[in-house]
Amino acid sequence: MQYDQAEHRLSHYIAALLDRILLEPCWYSAIDHFAVPMGETDENKKIANMVRFQRLKAMGVKPAHLDWFVYQKSTGIYAQIELKVGYNSPSDGQKTTMKKLQERGIPTGCAKTIKQFYNLIVDAGFLLHANAENIVTEIEARHAASDDKAEMIKSGEIKKKKYKPKKAGPRYQWKAVMP
C-alpha cells in the first residue's frame, strides 16, 4: 500500500484557495519538511529520513519551520501558518516558533482544515476577494472529494490511474507566412 500524503493534498487546496482569495500584490509559498519514503523496510525508511533531514539542513531549512508563508504588500502583513491533518498536532519546536512569532507581532497559527486556514488569514487582516466565503466553500468541497477518492483508492474500491507518457512528436504546427 502506498503512503497517502493527506497533508500534501490539504496544502494543494490551500494554494488553490490563496490563488483565488488573496488580493495582489502578495506572495505566498509552502515548504515541505517531511515525506515518508517508499523504502521496503523500516531501516531503509529511517536511513532515507536521515538523509532527507541532512539535505534540508544543508539547504538552510531550519527545524520547526511552519508550512505556509503569506505576505501581502498593500497591508504589510506577513503570516506563517502550520498545517496538520488528523490527530497530529504541532511539535514542541513548532509551538515555540509560533510563540516567538506571536511575541514579534507576526500572525501565526495551526490549521487542520481549509476553513481554519481561512479564519487565520481573516484574523490576520489580509485583504481578500469580495466573494472569499463562497470560494472557501467551493475549495472545501473539492478537497473533501479528493479525500474521498484517496480513501477509495486506499481501500481498493477503485484503482489509481497510471501515468501514460504522451507520444513523442511536435505539439504545435507552425506555418511560415510569406510576405
BAGU-109086 format. One line per field, with one value per residue: x, y, z of N, C-alpha, C, O, CB in turn; residue number from 1; residue in one letter. Coordinates in Angstrom, 3 decimals, decimal comma. Atoms other than C-alpha are relative to their C-alpha. Glycine has a CB too. Layout:
% residues N
n_X: [X|...]
n_Y: [Y|...]
n_Z: [Z|...]
ca_X: [X|...]
ca_Y: [Y|...]
ca_Z: [Z|...]
c_X: [X|...]
c_Y: [Y|...]
c_Z: [Z|...]
o_X: [X|...]
o_Y: [Y|...]
o_Z: [Z|...]
cb_X: [X|...]
cb_Y: [Y|...]
cb_Z: [Z|...]
i: [NUM|...]
aa: [A|...]
END
This chain:
% residues 179
n_X: [0,847|-0,771|0,275|0,923|-0,525|1,177|-0,402|-0,371|1,260|0,579|-0,823|0,357|1,250|-0,294|-0,579|1,111|0,768|-0,723|-0,019|1,274|0,592|-0,927|-0,149|-1,369|-1,205|-0,208|-0,913|0,223|-0,662|-0,052|-1,245|0,215|-1,076|-0,041|0,745|-0,305|-0,571|0,641|-0,945|0,629|-0,073|-0,063|-1,391|-0,179|0,722|-0,764|-1,174|0,471|0,389|-1,212|-0,625|0,861|-0,154|-1,337|0,042|0,748|-0,843|-1,053|0,632|0,330|1,326|-0,124|1,003|1,180|0,590|1,411|0,233|0,406|-0,429|0,916|-0,311|0,787|-0,716|0,870|0,315|-1,228|0,203|-0,741|0,472|-0,467|1,053|-0,317|1,097|-0,007|1,189|0,337|-0,240|-1,321|-0,044|-1,340|-1,079|-0,420|-0,755|0,945|0,707|-0,938|-0,059|1,230|-0,052|-0,963|0,610|1,030|-0,698|-0,495|1,153|0,237|1,125|-0,370|0,957|0,003|1,283|0,220|0,986|-0,051|0,740|-0,867|-1,039|0,670|0,250|-1,278|-0,306|0,934|-0,386|-1,252|0,324|-0,303|1,068|0,455|1,021|1,329|0,748|-0,890|0,753|0,506|-1,160|-0,394|0,964|-0,300|-1,286|0,229|0,703|-0,967|-0,934|0,726|0,115|-1,317|-0,216|0,843|-0,612|-1,210|0,438|0,471|-1,203|-0,660|0,762|0,026|1,306|-0,313|-1,428|-0,624|-0,382|-1,440|-0,503|-0,387|-0,708|0,545|-0,806|-1,006|0,333|0,312|1,254|0,608|-0,363|-0,345|0,093|-0,756|0,806|-0,856|0,532]
n_Y: [-1,183|-1,221|-0,978|-1,066|-1,266|-0,836|-1,392|-0,581|-0,255|-1,193|-1,138|-0,284|-0,761|-1,303|-0,789|-0,368|-1,014|-1,265|-0,496|-0,622|-0,952|-1,016|-1,082|-0,378|0,807|0,910|1,110|1,086|1,236|1,068|0,741|1,391|0,406|1,420|0,934|1,377|0,672|1,242|1,102|1,295|0,365|-1,129|-0,473|-0,825|-1,248|-0,796|-0,516|-0,992|-1,187|-0,642|-0,651|-1,143|-1,062|-0,577|-0,818|-1,216|-0,817|-0,558|-1,023|-1,146|0,131|0,108|0,874|-0,638|-1,007|0,255|0,416|-1,047|-1,378|-0,832|-1,426|-0,881|-1,273|-1,151|-0,068|0,187|1,123|1,238|1,035|1,368|0,902|1,429|0,896|1,338|0,777|1,055|-0,249|-0,603|-1,354|-0,559|0,479|-0,987|-1,029|-0,844|-0,816|-1,059|-0,928|-0,793|-0,896|-1,054|-0,853|-0,800|-1,008|-1,020|-0,592|0,655|0,938|1,400|0,957|1,342|0,294|1,382|-0,037|-1,180|-1,061|-0,504|-0,793|-1,228|-0,824|-0,582|-1,064|-1,092|-0,578|-0,728|-1,283|-0,044|-0,446|1,169|-0,118|-0,222|1,258|0,970|1,029|0,988|0,717|0,948|1,106|0,799|0,679|1,054|1,109|0,673|0,721|1,157|0,981|0,631|0,897|1,173|0,809|0,603|1,082|1,085|0,611|0,691|1,200|0,887|-0,109|-0,421|0,058|-1,261|-0,054|0,011|-1,026|0,456|-1,082|-0,396|0,396|-0,960|-0,676|-1,418|-0,322|-1,121|-0,119|-1,367|-0,265|-1,170|-0,925|-0,720|-1,344]
n_Z: [0,000|0,110|-1,039|0,380|-0,477|-0,237|-0,253|1,299|0,705|-0,627|0,410|1,396|0,020|-0,600|1,091|0,886|-0,720|-0,007|1,381|0,362|-0,941|-0,488|0,967|0,385|0,112|-1,116|0,233|-0,948|0,388|-0,996|-0,022|-0,396|-0,885|-0,301|0,846|-0,367|1,162|0,408|-0,209|-0,250|-1,417|-0,922|-0,039|1,202|-0,219|-0,959|0,697|0,964|-0,759|-0,490|1,153|0,372|-0,996|0,177|1,219|-0,322|-0,872|0,845|0,843|-0,835|-0,592|-1,449|-0,607|-0,593|0,882|0,276|1,387|0,935|-0,162|0,788|-0,123|0,873|-0,001|-0,248|-1,424|-0,757|-0,910|0,239|-0,926|0,189|-0,464|0,036|0,373|-0,580|0,338|-0,950|-1,419|-0,160|-0,554|0,211|-0,861|-0,999|0,728|0,734|-0,998|-0,382|1,137|-0,003|-1,157|0,328|1,020|-0,667|-0,802|0,921|0,681|1,286|-0,104|0,171|-0,536|0,564|0,633|0,423|1,078|0,851|-0,708|-1,057|0,655|0,427|-1,187|-0,414|0,970|-0,292|-1,292|0,178|0,626|1,426|0,894|0,736|1,036|-0,581|0,016|-0,639|-0,749|0,962|0,532|-1,050|0,053|1,195|-0,170|-1,002|0,658|0,876|-0,863|-0,551|1,083|0,206|-1,146|0,231|1,055|-0,563|-0,888|0,866|0,579|-1,114|-0,336|1,162|0,648|1,367|0,279|0,352|1,402|0,221|0,906|1,330|0,679|1,304|1,149|0,432|1,243|-0,159|-0,681|0,707|1,413|0,351|1,448|0,425|0,796|0,938|0,299]
ca_X: [0,000|1,353|1,582|-1,274|0,026|-3,079|-1,193|0,237|-3,268|-4,544|-1,636|-2,544|-6,048|-4,699|-2,639|-5,770|-7,590|-4,892|-4,654|-8,283|-8,937|-5,788|-5,638|-2,464|0,276|1,011|3,402|2,849|4,597|4,678|7,690|7,703|9,696|8,843|7,810|7,579|9,910|8,746|11,534|10,859|11,886|11,708|15,510|15,505|12,901|14,995|18,074|16,116|14,631|18,063|19,469|16,485|16,789|20,540|19,857|17,217|19,586|22,348|19,906|19,266|15,848|15,568|13,858|10,393|9,653|5,957|4,391|2,994|4,394|1,960|2,788|0,599|2,424|-0,557|-1,293|2,286|1,015|3,222|1,970|3,235|0,767|1,300|-0,874|-1,744|-4,151|-5,946|-4,870|-1,442|-0,524|2,407|5,718|7,251|9,630|6,738|4,874|7,979|8,221|4,572|5,106|8,176|6,313|3,390|5,804|7,067|3,558|3,536|0,189|0,521|-1,447|-2,154|-4,914|-6,340|-8,974|-9,334|-11,874|-9,437|-6,702|-9,111|-10,069|-6,392|-5,947|-9,050|-7,981|-4,548|-6,201|-5,318|-7,331|-9,452|-11,654|-15,239|-16,506|-13,981|-16,557|-18,114|-14,674|-13,804|-16,982|-16,115|-12,493|-13,614|-15,966|-13,205|-10,838|-13,466|-13,988|-10,237|-10,082|-12,968|-11,227|-7,959|-9,814|-11,449|-8,037|-6,576|-9,376|-9,019|-12,536|-11,138|-7,759|-5,415|-4,891|-1,428|0,582|0,899|3,577|2,463|3,649|6,808|6,475|5,566|2,872|2,240|2,207|3,922|3,156|5,551|3,818|5,425|5,083]
ca_Y: [0,000|3,399|6,154|8,648|12,206|13,855|16,944|17,467|17,200|19,773|22,073|21,788|23,077|25,838|27,011|26,946|28,954|31,608|31,868|32,946|34,930|36,907|40,320|41,340|42,351|39,347|36,455|33,074|29,754|26,441|24,462|20,686|19,449|15,803|12,965|9,299|7,391|4,326|2,054|-1,642|-1,906|0,295|0,506|1,820|4,428|5,565|5,951|7,795|10,153|10,850|11,671|13,912|15,837|16,293|17,602|20,055|21,261|21,754|23,797|26,090|24,808|25,320|22,750|23,685|25,941|26,319|25,137|28,340|31,850|34,546|38,217|40,992|44,171|46,541|45,682|44,932|41,774|38,713|35,447|31,905|29,043|25,372|22,663|19,437|16,625|14,085|13,833|15,356|18,478|20,882|19,651|21,348|23,170|24,405|25,569|27,516|29,012|30,115|31,610|33,555|34,814|35,980|37,797|39,691|40,574|38,144|36,374|32,619|29,504|25,905|24,846|21,377|22,464|24,927|26,899|27,156|28,387|30,936|32,137|32,653|34,724|36,804|37,317|38,463|41,247|40,285|41,951|39,307|38,900|40,018|36,510|34,778|32,956|31,265|30,358|28,739|26,638|25,522|24,669|22,737|20,654|19,920|18,937|16,652|14,959|14,374|12,916|10,600|9,455|8,876|6,760|4,734|4,145|3,162|0,665|-0,813|0,208|1,999|1,796|4,726|5,820|5,098|7,788|7,295|9,337|11,296|10,307|11,950|14,455|18,044|19,553|22,563|23,178|26,293|27,788|30,122|33,167|34,618|38,377]
ca_Z: [0,000|-0,955|1,647|1,474|1,765|3,211|4,396|0,918|-0,520|2,014|1,140|-2,560|-1,845|0,420|-2,567|-4,745|-2,079|-1,795|-5,590|-5,660|-2,484|-1,655|-3,341|-5,188|-4,635|-2,471|-2,127|-0,537|-0,530|1,265|2,320|2,570|5,509|5,647|3,386|4,208|1,865|-0,013|1,305|1,721|5,376|8,442|8,429|4,839|5,823|8,803|6,613|3,907|6,525|7,998|4,542|3,765|7,035|6,466|2,949|4,216|6,943|4,356|2,240|5,211|6,226|9,967|12,181|13,441|10,459|9,708|6,447|4,915|4,498|3,363|2,673|1,284|0,275|0,373|4,011|5,053|6,738|6,961|8,493|8,988|9,338|10,147|8,550|10,302|9,461|11,589|15,202|14,563|16,489|16,173|17,543|20,565|18,208|16,066|19,165|20,188|16,677|16,844|20,311|19,120|16,047|18,199|20,536|17,481|16,299|13,368|12,848|13,170|13,987|13,146|10,758|10,172|7,657|4,830|6,883|9,821|7,462|6,014|9,503|10,376|7,191|8,002|11,633|10,448|8,438|4,864|2,075|0,384|-2,670|-2,008|-2,762|-0,478|1,677|-1,361|-2,711|0,635|0,433|-3,106|-2,262|0,848|-1,307|-3,830|-1,011|0,561|-2,822|-3,189|0,344|-0,517|-3,695|-1,831|0,726|-2,072|-3,682|-0,318|0,322|-3,178|-4,151|-7,198|-8,890|-9,220|-12,809|-14,093|-15,791|-19,524|-21,244|-24,271|-27,686|-28,903|-31,661|-32,315|-30,133|-32,352|-36,069|-37,253|-40,624|-42,306|-43,687|-46,783|-47,239]
c_X: [0,888|-0,438|-0,899|0,485|-1,132|0,378|0,429|-1,251|-0,673|0,766|-0,301|-1,263|0,134|0,592|-1,093|-0,847|0,692|0,085|-1,240|-0,493|0,921|0,217|1,471|0,286|0,213|0,993|-0,292|0,652|-0,067|1,375|-0,299|1,186|0,158|-0,813|0,403|0,541|-0,675|0,944|-0,725|-0,018|0,032|1,409|0,291|-0,688|0,758|1,210|-0,417|-0,423|1,222|0,683|-0,807|0,161|1,376|0,033|-0,747|0,831|1,098|-0,543|-0,364|-1,380|0,169|-1,046|-1,116|-0,533|-1,452|-0,203|-0,240|0,496|-0,889|0,342|-0,863|0,595|-0,897|-0,365|1,254|-0,089|0,783|-0,482|0,667|-1,021|0,456|-1,245|0,197|-1,265|-0,225|0,239|1,364|-0,129|1,414|1,012|0,338|0,774|-0,911|-0,799|0,881|0,109|-1,231|-0,006|0,928|-0,550|-1,052|0,622|0,498|-1,123|-0,294|-1,145|0,445|-1,093|0,155|-1,396|-0,054|-1,006|0,196|-0,688|0,847|1,116|-0,569|-0,227|1,280|0,391|-0,888|0,406|1,285|-0,228|0,343|-1,206|-0,361|-1,033|-1,372|-0,806|0,755|-0,750|-0,512|1,136|0,478|-0,917|0,287|1,280|-0,125|-0,677|0,949|1,000|-0,660|-0,131|1,338|0,346|-0,809|0,627|1,260|-0,355|-0,483|1,180|0,702|-0,698|-0,051|-1,318|0,136|1,510|0,495|0,400|1,504|0,359|0,409|0,703|-0,624|0,948|0,987|-0,446|-0,381|-1,370|-0,766|0,433|0,228|-0,085|0,777|-0,906|0,951|-0,601|-0,273]
c_Y: [1,239|0,994|1,115|1,299|1,014|1,456|0,687|0,344|1,255|1,246|0,411|0,870|1,345|0,921|0,463|1,093|1,361|0,614|0,834|1,063|1,141|1,068|0,345|1,425|-0,841|-1,077|-1,050|-1,257|-0,990|-0,622|-1,393|-0,444|-1,503|-0,775|-1,405|-0,709|-1,338|-1,192|-1,290|-0,374|1,261|0,581|0,890|1,352|0,913|0,634|1,089|1,286|0,766|0,776|1,233|1,151|0,655|0,914|1,309|0,939|0,683|1,110|1,245|-0,054|-0,258|-0,965|0,847|1,167|-0,364|-0,185|1,140|1,369|0,849|1,463|0,772|1,398|1,172|0,168|-0,072|-1,164|-1,213|-1,011|-1,326|-0,925|-1,449|-0,780|-1,343|-0,709|-1,052|0,414|0,630|1,393|0,532|-0,591|1,078|1,136|0,939|0,885|1,161|1,034|0,891|1,010|1,174|0,949|0,913|1,104|1,152|0,634|-0,589|-0,985|-1,423|-0,887|-1,340|-0,278|-1,465|-0,083|1,264|1,173|0,586|0,863|1,344|0,929|0,649|1,162|1,222|0,718|0,815|1,358|0,118|0,514|-1,161|0,360|0,105|-1,294|-1,121|-1,116|-1,099|-0,826|-1,037|-1,220|-0,917|-0,811|-1,124|-1,217|-0,778|-0,819|-1,254|-1,096|-0,702|-0,930|-1,284|-0,927|-0,687|-1,174|-1,200|-0,731|-0,841|-1,315|-1,003|0,034|0,471|-0,055|1,371|-0,055|0,048|1,070|-0,621|1,153|0,306|-0,437|1,098|0,647|1,443|0,201|1,104|-0,036|1,463|0,145|1,262|0,872|0,813|1,360|0,218]
c_Z: [0,000|1,073|-0,543|0,620|0,165|0,244|-1,293|-0,803|0,578|-0,432|-1,442|-0,063|0,713|-1,065|-0,957|0,639|-0,060|-1,392|-0,308|0,969|0,415|-1,074|-0,215|0,474|1,254|-0,415|1,057|-0,540|1,146|-0,056|0,522|0,829|0,084|-1,018|0,417|-1,243|-0,261|0,136|0,356|1,478|0,857|0,058|-1,206|0,173|0,957|-0,674|-0,985|0,709|0,485|-1,132|-0,403|0,975|-0,101|-1,224|0,256|0,868|-0,814|-0,904|0,807|0,606|1,487|0,546|0,603|-0,823|-0,248|-1,498|-0,989|0,416|-0,902|0,264|-0,988|0,109|0,384|1,473|0,861|0,971|-0,487|1,033|-0,333|0,636|-0,184|-0,398|0,698|-0,456|1,078|1,434|0,250|0,609|-0,203|0,985|1,027|-0,658|-0,769|0,950|0,455|-1,113|-0,024|1,154|-0,288|-1,066|0,622|0,841|-0,856|-0,826|-1,367|0,170|-0,308|0,567|-0,681|-0,537|-0,416|-1,136|-0,821|0,692|1,135|-0,573|-0,418|1,190|0,519|-0,912|0,265|1,290|-0,100|-0,652|-1,475|-0,778|-0,920|-1,048|0,659|0,115|0,730|0,722|-0,932|-0,597|1,012|-0,030|-1,186|0,171|1,042|-0,623|-0,910|0,820|0,587|-1,055|-0,238|1,163|-0,165|-1,039|0,524|0,909|-0,819|-0,648|1,060|0,341|-1,151|-0,747|-1,448|-0,169|-0,410|-1,470|-0,117|-1,011|-1,320|-0,699|-1,355|-1,098|-0,342|-1,296|0,257|0,659|-0,743|-1,455|-0,296|-1,506|-0,289|-0,878|-0,855|-0,280|-1,463]
o_X: [1,842|-1,611|-0,648|0,594|-1,275|-0,336|0,186|-1,306|-1,164|0,158|-0,307|-1,323|-0,602|0,246|-1,097|-1,307|0,070|0,030|-1,180|-1,275|0,433|0,576|2,272|-0,661|0,092|1,299|-0,479|0,757|-0,201|2,065|-1,000|2,324|1,247|-1,893|1,573|-0,151|-1,316|0,852|-1,875|-0,914|0,295|1,574|0,939|-0,141|0,827|1,504|0,226|-0,141|1,255|1,112|-0,240|0,295|1,492|0,653|-0,293|0,839|1,389|0,189|-0,691|-1,806|0,803|-2,152|-0,892|-1,288|-1,811|0,653|0,261|0,456|-0,998|0,446|-1,036|0,588|-0,486|-0,594|1,231|0,724|0,764|-0,582|1,050|-1,445|1,004|-2,348|1,313|-2,269|0,697|-0,104|1,737|-1,115|2,337|0,686|-0,102|0,606|-0,683|-1,085|0,401|0,126|-1,110|-0,451|0,590|-0,338|-1,096|0,112|0,636|-0,864|-0,985|-1,067|1,205|-1,995|1,018|-2,388|0,911|-1,200|0,885|-0,205|0,842|1,452|0,050|0,030|1,252|0,910|-0,410|0,469|1,464|0,585|0,393|-2,350|0,499|-1,675|-1,619|-1,678|0,530|-0,341|-0,417|0,975|0,844|-0,444|0,257|1,310|0,465|-0,324|0,914|1,370|-0,041|0,018|1,371|0,973|-0,321|0,656|1,499|0,337|-0,238|1,154|1,140|-0,046|-0,482|-1,521|-0,602|2,256|-0,197|0,928|2,179|-0,384|1,144|0,103|-1,138|2,146|0,694|-1,192|-0,475|-2,321|-1,984|1,506|-0,630|0,375|0,590|-1,561|1,841|-1,784|-0,719]
o_Y: [1,323|1,044|1,668|1,391|1,944|2,358|1,881|1,377|2,096|2,274|1,599|1,832|2,280|2,100|1,616|2,009|2,365|1,834|1,797|1,927|2,201|0,747|0,341|2,186|-0,349|-1,252|-0,726|-1,467|-0,614|-0,542|-1,553|-0,434|-1,997|-0,349|-1,662|-0,776|-1,908|-2,136|-1,269|-1,092|2,361|1,793|1,928|2,379|2,123|1,808|2,136|2,379|1,995|1,912|2,283|2,300|1,867|1,977|2,373|2,149|1,861|2,035|2,283|0,906|-1,232|-1,048|1,990|1,991|-1,542|0,195|1,091|1,732|0,577|1,883|0,365|2,003|2,032|1,288|0,311|-1,271|-1,571|-0,683|-1,575|-0,715|-1,823|-0,451|-1,853|-0,065|-1,449|1,523|0,850|2,097|-0,244|-0,887|2,221|2,301|2,148|2,041|2,281|2,236|2,101|2,145|2,321|2,160|2,105|2,224|2,275|1,418|0,037|-1,881|-1,662|-0,411|-1,535|-0,050|-2,013|-1,144|2,194|2,303|1,801|1,902|2,385|2,130|1,794|2,177|2,356|1,946|1,789|2,268|1,227|0,283|-1,751|1,408|-0,529|-1,410|-2,299|-2,275|-2,284|-2,019|-2,151|-2,353|-2,140|-1,999|-2,192|-2,355|-2,008|-1,927|-2,317|-2,278|-1,906|-1,969|-2,377|-2,144|-1,856|-2,192|-2,346|-1,953|-1,961|-2,318|-2,140|-0,725|0,028|-0,016|2,131|-1,061|0,754|1,341|-1,608|2,204|-0,582|-0,623|2,286|0,053|1,881|-0,534|1,231|-0,543|2,307|-0,713|2,293|0,382|1,496|1,456|1,296]
o_Z: [0,773|1,443|-1,614|1,842|-0,628|-0,194|-1,475|-1,472|-0,175|-0,733|-1,763|-0,828|0,398|-1,130|-1,386|-0,043|-0,407|-1,541|-1,073|0,571|0,809|-2,207|0,720|0,669|2,377|-1,594|2,230|-1,749|2,310|-1,073|1,521|0,360|0,377|-1,427|0,700|-2,258|0,622|-0,649|0,795|1,921|0,370|0,201|-1,069|-0,227|0,737|-0,449|-1,058|0,217|0,408|-0,935|-0,706|0,554|0,085|-1,197|-0,165|0,642|-0,607|-1,258|0,231|1,247|1,893|0,011|1,000|-0,306|-0,233|-2,297|-2,113|1,591|-2,098|1,417|-2,137|1,181|1,164|1,929|2,030|1,890|-1,664|2,215|-1,476|1,773|-1,221|0,037|0,790|-0,760|1,790|1,845|1,402|0,388|-0,447|2,135|0,906|-0,296|-0,787|0,636|0,632|-0,845|-0,211|0,985|0,004|-0,990|0,317|0,860|-0,373|-1,739|-2,172|1,011|-1,246|1,256|-1,538|0,156|-0,948|-1,730|-0,402|0,627|1,333|-0,004|-0,196|1,100|0,971|-0,447|0,237|1,334|0,631|-0,492|-2,006|-0,385|-1,573|-0,979|1,685|0,976|0,455|0,649|-0,613|-0,852|0,637|0,053|-1,054|-0,149|0,878|-0,316|-0,941|0,433|0,639|-0,743|-0,489|0,959|0,123|-0,862|0,220|0,912|-0,443|-0,796|0,794|0,630|-0,962|-1,694|-2,328|0,809|-1,088|-1,944|0,632|-1,954|-1,354|-0,925|-2,037|-0,884|-0,205|-2,075|1,404|0,391|-0,617|-1,784|-0,036|-2,259|0,357|-1,797|-0,347|-0,608|-1,854]
cb_X: [-0,961|-0,153|1,314|-1,457|1,071|-0,791|1,146|0,899|-0,954|0,012|1,488|-0,217|-1,114|0,978|1,066|-0,875|-0,204|1,393|0,100|-1,031|-0,438|1,350|-0,770|0,200|1,215|-1,340|1,504|-1,517|1,462|-1,111|1,077|-0,193|-0,230|-0,515|0,279|-1,268|1,493|-0,491|1,001|0,713|1,247|-0,451|0,986|-0,556|-1,398|0,448|0,746|-1,171|-0,878|0,965|0,116|-1,474|-0,212|1,058|-0,671|-1,314|0,619|0,638|-1,254|0,129|-0,820|-0,145|0,641|0,327|0,782|-0,884|-1,162|-1,499|1,529|-1,504|1,520|-1,535|0,607|-1,260|-0,951|0,337|-1,500|1,567|-1,546|1,426|-1,333|0,538|-0,073|0,094|0,143|0,790|-0,117|0,737|-0,407|-0,034|1,257|0,860|0,984|-0,950|-0,419|1,390|0,121|-1,227|0,468|1,318|-0,630|-0,886|1,168|1,038|0,209|1,287|-1,135|1,352|-1,425|0,424|-0,231|-0,474|-1,444|-0,657|-1,340|0,588|0,578|-1,340|-0,635|1,103|-0,201|-1,449|0,172|0,970|0,689|0,417|0,433|-0,569|0,054|-0,772|-0,287|0,902|-1,190|-0,783|1,145|-0,044|-1,439|0,123|1,100|-0,857|-1,202|0,747|0,503|-1,406|-0,482|1,099|-0,385|-1,403|0,337|0,813|-1,125|-0,947|0,966|0,037|-1,408|0,289|-0,900|-0,553|0,306|1,229|-0,633|0,480|1,180|-1,240|1,472|-0,237|-0,890|1,374|-1,129|0,037|0,279|0,385|-1,101|1,413|-1,493|1,302|-0,890|0,185|0,952]
cb_Y: [0,002|0,609|0,584|-0,322|0,537|-0,531|0,052|-0,975|-1,236|-0,131|-0,340|-1,324|-0,814|-0,148|-0,821|-1,233|-0,423|-0,201|-1,170|-1,044|-0,724|-0,642|1,238|-0,113|0,891|-0,631|0,459|-0,227|0,259|-1,072|0,716|-0,926|0,553|-0,269|0,246|-0,734|-0,202|0,112|0,355|-1,072|-0,879|-0,427|-1,196|-0,726|-0,284|-0,868|-1,140|-0,563|-0,389|-1,050|-0,986|-0,428|-0,558|-1,117|-0,781|-0,351|-0,864|-1,106|-0,568|1,235|-1,141|1,381|-0,911|0,481|0,109|1,155|-0,912|0,026|0,181|-0,303|0,275|-0,003|0,251|-0,130|-1,121|1,257|-0,340|0,221|-0,138|-0,216|0,260|-0,490|-0,186|0,050|-0,664|-1,236|-1,292|0,073|0,019|1,530|-0,380|-0,666|-0,649|-0,865|-0,863|-0,590|-0,772|-0,923|-0,760|-0,618|-0,855|-0,888|-0,631|-0,603|1,457|-0,722|0,412|-0,301|0,512|-1,070|0,916|-0,842|-0,069|-0,284|-0,552|-1,157|-0,748|-0,327|-0,844|-1,071|-0,511|-0,539|-1,102|-0,820|1,069|-1,393|1,266|-1,024|-1,210|1,010|-0,421|0,706|0,644|0,697|0,985|0,674|0,542|0,906|1,015|0,538|0,527|1,034|0,919|0,426|0,681|1,079|0,704|0,428|0,873|1,048|0,492|0,554|1,088|0,903|0,381|-1,403|0,961|1,440|-1,035|0,293|1,208|-1,388|0,746|-0,494|-0,356|1,532|-0,318|-0,676|-0,723|0,705|0,432|1,349|-0,599|0,378|0,141|-0,418|0,929|-0,795|1,052]
cb_Z: [1,224|-1,401|0,551|0,449|-0,963|1,186|1,029|-0,801|0,108|1,542|0,149|-0,785|0,643|1,208|-0,761|-0,322|1,459|0,561|-0,985|-0,119|1,215|0,409|0,466|-1,547|-0,252|0,462|0,043|0,254|-0,411|-0,241|0,870|-1,241|1,362|1,413|-1,535|0,571|0,190|-1,435|1,101|-0,780|0,280|1,399|0,033|-1,247|0,543|1,188|-0,734|-0,822|1,186|0,597|-1,192|-0,053|1,413|-0,140|-1,156|0,712|1,121|-0,849|-0,674|-0,786|-0,681|0,663|1,082|1,386|-1,345|0,531|-0,041|-0,130|-0,345|0,357|-0,254|0,391|-1,361|-0,816|0,380|0,747|0,124|0,089|-0,060|0,615|-0,766|1,376|-1,550|1,564|-1,403|-0,302|0,781|-1,357|1,526|0,140|-0,837|1,090|-0,958|-0,837|1,218|0,320|-1,329|0,098|1,262|-0,482|-1,113|0,878|0,743|-0,926|-0,144|-0,521|-0,950|0,678|-0,160|1,061|-1,220|1,172|0,562|-1,365|0,564|0,802|-1,223|-0,685|1,103|-0,005|-1,461|0,118|1,038|-0,837|0,720|-0,511|-0,827|0,948|-0,976|-0,838|-1,447|0,976|0,754|-1,120|-0,349|1,399|-0,089|-1,225|0,426|1,160|-0,814|-0,870|1,133|0,507|-1,298|-0,159|1,326|-0,454|-1,231|0,780|0,945|-1,089|-0,563|1,236|0,404|0,425|0,781|-0,305|-1,094|0,909|-0,696|-0,479|0,625|-0,823|-0,172|-0,067|-1,213|-0,174|-0,715|-1,363|1,452|0,655|-0,936|0,518|-0,477|-0,769|0,905|-1,313|0,476]
i: [1|2|3|4|5|6|7|8|9|10|11|12|13|14|15|16|17|18|19|20|21|22|23|24|25|26|27|28|29|30|31|32|33|34|35|36|37|38|39|40|41|42|43|44|45|46|47|48|49|50|51|52|53|54|55|56|57|58|59|60|61|62|63|64|65|66|67|68|69|70|71|72|73|74|75|76|77|78|79|80|81|82|83|84|85|86|87|88|89|90|91|92|93|94|95|96|97|98|99|100|101|102|103|104|105|106|107|108|109|110|111|112|113|114|115|116|117|118|119|120|121|122|123|124|125|126|127|128|129|130|131|132|133|134|135|136|137|138|139|140|141|142|143|144|145|146|147|148|149|150|151|152|153|154|155|156|157|158|159|160|161|162|163|164|165|166|167|168|169|170|171|172|173|174|175|176|177|178|179]
aa: [M|Q|Y|D|Q|A|E|H|R|L|S|H|Y|I|A|A|L|L|D|R|I|L|L|E|P|C|W|Y|S|A|I|D|H|F|A|V|P|M|G|E|T|D|E|N|K|K|I|A|N|M|V|R|F|Q|R|L|K|A|M|G|V|K|P|A|H|L|D|W|F|V|Y|Q|K|S|T|G|I|Y|A|Q|I|E|L|K|V|G|Y|N|S|P|S|D|G|Q|K|T|T|M|K|K|L|Q|E|R|G|I|P|T|G|C|A|K|T|I|K|Q|F|Y|N|L|I|V|D|A|G|F|L|L|H|A|N|A|E|N|I|V|T|E|I|E|A|R|H|A|A|S|D|D|K|A|E|M|I|K|S|G|E|I|K|K|K|K|Y|K|P|K|K|A|G|P|R|Y|Q|W|K|A|V|M|P]
END
